[in-house]
Amino acid sequence: MDEQNKNNELGQENENEAVEKELEDIATLLQRELDKAKQESKDENALPDAVEDWENLVNQDENTLLSVEEENQKSETLAETENEEADDENDDDEKTDDENQDISQPEKLEEVEAMDGAEEKAPAKFSPLALFTAFAVIALTLFAVINFSNDNIANIKSVFEAEGYLRENKIISALNVYTTINQNTNSEYAVRRIFSLCYKNGYVSDALNFAETYKSYFNEPWNLKYKKQAAYTQKMMDTINELNPIVQQVASSNGDFDYDSVISQLDAYNQESGKYDKATIEYYKSYVSSLASKDAETQLNYLKACAEANPSIEWLYKPDMANCYRLLGNMDEAIKIVNELIARNVDDSDMYNQKIFLYRMNKDYDLAIKACNDAVEAFYDEKEESSSNYEAYRQYAIVYLLKGDYENAVSKAETANDMTLDEKVINTLALCYLANSDEEGYKEMVDLLKEYSVEIAQDVTDYKDGKKTLEQIFLEGLGDIQ
């Protein structure tokens, strides 16, 4: 019996030590956030705006949490008061945009400079915004303790990790952490966070699946905002399902269709008393106009109508807007848009690859290669000693093909092919083999596709038969293998 008691005591001590270690880790994370806020205030005099969309952070009794909207209002009032007292010249009235971003970016404030002839610089003031940042971090800790203490203290650390990713705009990384939290705890907080991130960043199917799985949560009165967002997402999906057959038929017609008739057909859905989503309809009209080889101005006008119908779905219309500006000769605006989209979600490899595409289509091959380097490095995993962005390697191959460097083209395409089993990658590698006079390699790709009952792409066959050039495949039309 004594031996059993000793074992029990030893087990309890080990458990206590583990809890203490986790609490120490949380304290370290908290201190790091506080130090960061202070350092930003001293070194740059730049502090975050209100911490947006950290749902239900503070001021809670047993049943009620203060809403994010009320918290944001407090932060805005606090910021305005400080600005009036500290600097009458700084009256910019900048507002945070809680519809489009989860965590706001630090804004550059005017630096405090020493007067001429002074021996020391005036000390930087510690703005109340820094106190708010610290307060928000503490509040998040308290909220996490209340929500997760009955499950596992480790989840509190995970919340900090996820929110840290969001401050860096690493949306997919944050989603992965919150998904793990949800699997461990089935927390309503994690559910709301995952849905919100999916909704705001274009992961439509994931958002809908989540809303359906946790329908009971979304029916609670305090989750009305998420319920409305779920309803809009469903409306968008209903519109996509309704219009897809029309658009697919157009896409398979090789440009041989009645453009005006199709546009009128799509317009008719706008008359269905709000049944279908206008933004999605306008986007499809832009896509149809591109298939009909209409001018970039026409395509851009439809995209602007999409943006006007719902400005928050930038992930849908802005990539195509960038390409329209390229076609109109405004590369600066095109690259600016893509850079904004990258900054919004640095985990989104598609936008890095879109940047490569824009430079390639504009025949800026050196800039395209630099963009390839950036796209590979952005997704480099030090543990794996490789990048996960296989499409960047495929784009590398295409750029080298256009530059006439066929050996490098083969090398990059083979790297992409080693990373994934993808039809476009296989067709690109087949094309590289042909350009490099490697008939055996080409045949291997044809046989690989046949194993999955897929034929080699028509563009590849046309190149082999001398009917198309690489420039026609990669610089005209959609700018890729069809």
N, C-alpha and C positions, 0 to 999 in steps of 0.2 A: 504493500500500500504506500509506504514511504517512497519507494522507487517511482511509483506512478505519479505521486504528487510532485516529485522532483521533475519528472518529464513534463508534466503539465505546466509547472512554473517556468521551466526552460522554454517551452513552446510559447508561453505568454510573453516572456521577455523578448524572444525573437520577433514576435508579431509587433510588440511595442516599438522595438528598434526599427522595424520596417516602416511603421507609421511615422515615427519621428523623422526618418530619412526622407520620406515623401513630403512631410510638412516643411522640412528644411529646404527641399528643392523648390517648393512653392514660394517660400519666403525669398529665396534667391531670385526667382522669376519676378516677384513683385518689386524687389529692390532694384532689379535691372531696369524695369519700366520707369520707376521713380527717378533713377539716375539719368536715364535717357531723356526724360522730360526736362530735368534741371539743366543738363548739358546743352540741349537744343536751345533752351532759353538763354544761357550764358554765351555760347559760342556763335549762334546764328541769329539769336533773338527771333527764332522761328518756332512756333508751337502749333500743335494740331488744332484744327477747329473742333467743334463738338464731335465726340465719338459717335458716329452715326449707326443707327440700327442695331445697337447692342440691346437686344430685347429685354425689357423688364429688369433693369440693372439694380435699382436702389429703392429705398423708402418702402419697404413692404411690411405689412402686418401678416397675420397668419394666412389671409386669403387674398390680399390685394397687392399688386405690384404697380409701381409707377410706370406709366407708358413711356416708350421711347420718344414719342412726340413731345411730351411734357419736358423730358430731360433735355432734348435738343433746344426747346424754347428757353430753358434756364441758361444753357451754355451760350446761346446767342445773345441774351440780355447781358450776361456777364462779360462777354467779349466787347459789346458795344459800350458798356460803362467804362471799361478799362481804356478803350481807344479814345473816348472823349476826354478822360482825365490825363492820359499820357501824351496825346499828340493831337491837337486840334486840326492839323493838316491832313491827318490820315482818316478820310471819311468815305471809304470805298463801298461800304454796304454790301460786302460780298456775302452771299448766302450759301450754305451747304446744300447739296443736292441729294437728299436721302432717298430719292427714287432710283438713282442710277448707281450709287456706290455704297458699299457696306462700311468701309473705313476711310475717312477723309485723309488727304495728303497734307503734309505740313506746307504752310504758305510762307514765302519769304517776306519778312518784315524788314523795315529799314534798320540798318545797323547803327548802334550807338557809337559815335565817333568823339574822340577827345577834341577839345577846342585847340586852335592854333597856339603853340607855345606852351601848352600844358605838359607837365612831365608825365602824368599818368592819364590813361583813358578812363572815362567815366564808367563805372561798373554797370553791366547790363542788368536791367530790371527783371525780376522774376514775376512774370505776368500771372494774373489770376487764372489765365487759360492753362498754365502749367498745373495749378492747383486742381483745376477741373480734370485734367488728364490723370493726375494721381488719384483723384476721387473716383474717377470712372474705373480705374484699375482695381482699387480697393473694393468698390461696389461689385465689380465682376467676381472678385474673389468670394465675397460674402454670398452672392447669388449662387455661385458654383457650389459652395459648401452646403447651402440649403438644399440645392437640387440633387447633389451627387453624394453627400456624406453618407447616406444610407446604402450606397452601392459600392463605391471604391474611390478613395482619395486620389488615386492615379488619374481619374477622369477630370479632376480639377486642373491638374497639370496639362491634360490634353486640351482643355478649353483655352488655357493660356497659349498653348502651341498653335491652335487653330486661329485664334485672334491675332497672334503674331504674324502668321501667314497672310491674313487679310490686310494687315497694315502694310505689307509688302505687295499687296495685290496678287498674291499667289492663290487664285481662286480654287483651282483643282486640288492643290495641296491641302487647303483648308477643308474642302469637301471630303477628302479622304479621311482626315482626322475626325471630323464630325460624324462621318458614317460609322467609324469604329466606335465612337462614343455612343451613338444610337444603338449599335448592336449590343453594347455592354450594358446599357441602362434603360433603353427605350424611353429616353427623356423627351418631354414635350419641347423643351428648349432646343435640343438638338434637331428635332423634327422641323421646327420652325426655321432654324438656321439653314438646314439643308435645302428645304423647299425654297426659301428666299434666294439663296445663291443660285440654284438651278433656274429659277424664274428670271432673275435679272441678267443671267449670262447665256441664255438661249438653249439650255438643256431642257427642251420642252417636254419630251417624253418622260424624262426622269422626274420632272416636276409633277406631271400628271400622275405618274405611278405612285409617287409619294403621297400626293393629295388623296388618292383613292385608298391607299393602304391605311392612312391615318385620318380617315374621314371624320371620325368622332372628335378628334382634336380641332379640326377646322370648323366644326359646327358650334364650338364654344364661342360665346359672345365676345370674349377678349381676342379672339383670333379672326375677327371679321375682315381685317385687311388681307389676310392670307386666303381667306375664303373667296374674296373678290378676285384676287390674283389667280387663284385656281380656276375660277369661272372664266376669266379672260383667256387663260391658257387653253382651256377646253374649247372655247370658241375659235381660237386660232387653229387648233388641231382639226376641228370640224371643217373649217374652211379649206385647209390643206387637203384633207381627204376628199372633199367635194371637187376641188379644182385639179387635183393631180391627174385624173384620167384625160382631161382636156389638154393639159400642158404636155403630158407624156406623148400623146398623139402628135402634137405639134413638133416636139423634139425629134420624133422618129421620122418626120416627113422630109428631112434634108432641105428645109427651107421652102418646100413646095406646099404652101397653105395660104388660105385667104386671111391675111393679117387683120384687115378691118373687121371681118366677121368674128374672128376669135376675140379681139379686143371688146367688141360689142357684147359678146357672150359673157366675158368676164365682168364687164360693167353691169350686166343685168343682176349679178349677185349683190351689188351695192344697193339694189332697190328692195332687198328682202327684209326691210324693217329691222335692221340691226341684227339679223340672224347670223350673218357672216362678218368676219373681221375685215374692215376696209383696208387696214395697213397691209395685210397679207395679200389682198386682191391687187393692190397697187404694185406690190413687189412682183407678183406673177406677171403683171402687164409689162413691167420693165424687162423681165426675163424673156417674154414672148417677143418683145421688140428687138432684143439682142439676137434671138434666133432668126428674126426676119431681116437681120443686118441693117436695122434702122440706125440713124446717126446717134452719137453719144448724147447729144442734147435731149433727144426724145427719151432715151433710157433714163437720163438723169432727172428729168421732170417727173417721171413716174416714181422714182426713188424719193424725190423730195415730197411727193404726195404721201408716200408711205411714212416718211418721217413726220410729216404734219399730222397724220392720223394717229400715230403713237410714237412720240420722240424717244421713249425709253428703250425701244428695241433696236438700239444701235448695232447690236451684233448681227442683225438681219440685213439692214440696208447700207451700212457704212462701207463694208468691203467692196460692194459693187459700185458704190459712189466713187471710191478711190480709183477704180479702173476707168470709170467714165471721165474723171478729171485727167487721167493719163491720156485717154483718147482725144481729149480736147486740148492736149498740149500743156496742161498744168500739172507737171510732175511734182512740183513743190507741194501743192495741195494734196495730191494723191499720197505722197509719202507722209505728210503731216497726219492725215487721217489714219493711216496704218500704224504710225507710231503711237497715236492716241489709243488705238485699240490694243496694242501691245502693252502699253502702260496700264490700261484698265484691267487686263488679265494676263500677267506675264507667263502664266502656265499654258496659254493657248498657242500651240505650235502652228495652227493654221494661219495666224496673222504674221508670224515670222516668215512663213512660206509664201504668203501673199506679197510680202515685200520683195522677195526674190522674183516672183512672177512679174511684178510691175517693172522692175529694172530690166529683166530679160526681154519682156515685150517691147521695152523702149530701146533695146539694143545697147544698154549700158552694162556690158558684160563684166567689166571689172568691179563695178558696184554690186552686180548680181552675185559674184563670187564672194565679195566681202559679206553680203547679206547671208549667203550660205554658211560662211564661217560662223557668223553670229547665231544663226539658227541651230547649228550643231552644238556650239558651246553652251547655249542657253539651256540645253537639255542633256548636258553631259553629267553622267553619274560617276563620281570618283571611285566608288566601290566597285562598280561594274567595269570601270575604265573604258566606257563607251557612251555614245549619245543614243537617246531613244528616238530621235527625230529622223526616221527613215526617209520621209518625204524630202527633207533637206538634201539628203544624199542623191535622191532621184533628180532633184532640181539641179544639183551640182552637175550630174551627168548630162542633162539637157544643155546647160550653159556650155560645157566643154564640147558637146557635139556641134553647137552653133559656132564655136571658136575654131573648130577643125582639129581639136585635140582629142582624137578618138581613143587613144590609150587611157588617158585619164577619165574619159567618159565611161569606158568599160569598167575601170577600177571602182568608180563611185557607184555605178549601177549595181555592180556585184556586191558592194557593201550593203546597199539598200536591200537587195534580194536575200542576203544572209540574215537580215534583221526581221523580215516578215514575208508572208505568202500573200502577195497582192497582185491583182491582175495588171494594174497600170505599171507597177514596178517590173513585172515579167516582160511586158510589151516594150518598155523602155530599154531593158537590157537586151532584148532581141534586136531592137533597132541599133543599139550600140555595137553589137556583134556584127551586124550587116555592114555598118559604116567602117568597121575595122577589118572587114573581109574575113570574118570568122564564121563560115557556113556551119561548122559543127556546133559551135555555141548557139547559133540561131536555131538549129534543129532541136537542140536540147530544150530550149524555151517553148518551141511549138509542141513538143511531146509533153512537157510539163503541164501546159494548159489543157491538152487533150485528156490528161488523166482526170481532169475535173469537168470534162465535157464542154470546154470553152475553146473557141477558135481564136487564132491570132487576130489582132486588131486590123481593120481594113487599111488604116493609114500605114501600118508596118508593111503589109502586103504591097500597097501602092508604091512605097519607097523601094522595096525589093525589085519591083517590076519597072522602076524608072518613071512612074506616073506622078510621083510627088517628090519634092525636095524637103530637106530638113527644115528649111526656112518656112515653107508652106505649112508644115505640120505644127511648128512651134512658135511661129510669129504671126500667123493669120487666124482668123476666126476665133475659136475659143482658146487657141494657143497651146493645145495639148493633143495627145493621141486620142483619136476617136475610132 
